[in-house]
């Protein structure tokens, strides 16, 4: 299952780069919680997903349960980042930074959805594979 899994990881990586780019244009230094949560999530998963793609490219895939754990944790973090960004910019008058923040929040929610689908696919692969360790 190298090709579909690798394509999903590549989609997740592209969405993560989009989140990071939009976050760079919209962050506000007065909201340190959002800055730390979003920056940590986006940069951390940029590294994690790059490592998973390289691992699959050299046929050193991770155990499906490990992959599911990373995907589920990522879904929670991206969902929290998107929700927190949306709530922070709710009362701010319209401006370009608010537009970028809204776009970043929506892309983060979409990424959370893709990571959740990846989690479910990893669990299905784990139950199909008898060599997986729990």
Rosetta blueprint (number, residue, H / E / L):
1 X L
2 X H
3 X H
4 X H
5 X H
6 X H
7 X H
8 X H
9 X H
10 X H
11 X H
12 X H
13 X H
14 X H
15 X H
16 X H
17 X H
18 X H
19 X H
20 X H
21 X H
22 X H
23 X H
24 X H
25 X H
26 X H
27 X L
28 X L
29 X L
30 X L
31 X L
32 X H
33 X H
34 X H
35 X H
36 X H
37 X H
38 X H
39 X H
40 X H
41 X H
42 X H
43 X H
44 X H
45 X H
46 X H
47 X H
48 X H
49 X H
50 X H
51 X H
52 X H
53 X H
54 X H
55 X H
56 X H
57 X H
58 X L
59 X L
60 X L
61 X L
62 X L
63 X L
64 X H
65 X H
66 X H
67 X H
68 X H
69 X H
70 X H
71 X H
72 X H
73 X H
74 X H
75 X H
76 X H
77 X H
78 X H
79 X H
80 X H
81 X H
82 X H
83 X H
84 X H
85 X H
86 X H
87 X H
88 X H
89 X L
90 X L
91 X L
92 X L
93 X L
94 X L
95 X L
96 X H
97 X H
98 X H
99 X H
100 X H
101 X H
102 X H
103 X H
104 X H
105 X H
106 X H
107 X H
108 X H
109 X H
110 X H
111 X H
112 X H
113 X H
114 X H
115 X H
116 X H
117 X H
118 X H
119 X H
120 X H
121 X H
122 X H
123 X H
124 X H
125 X H
126 X H
127 X H
128 X H
129 X L
130 X L
131 X L
132 X L
133 X L
134 X L
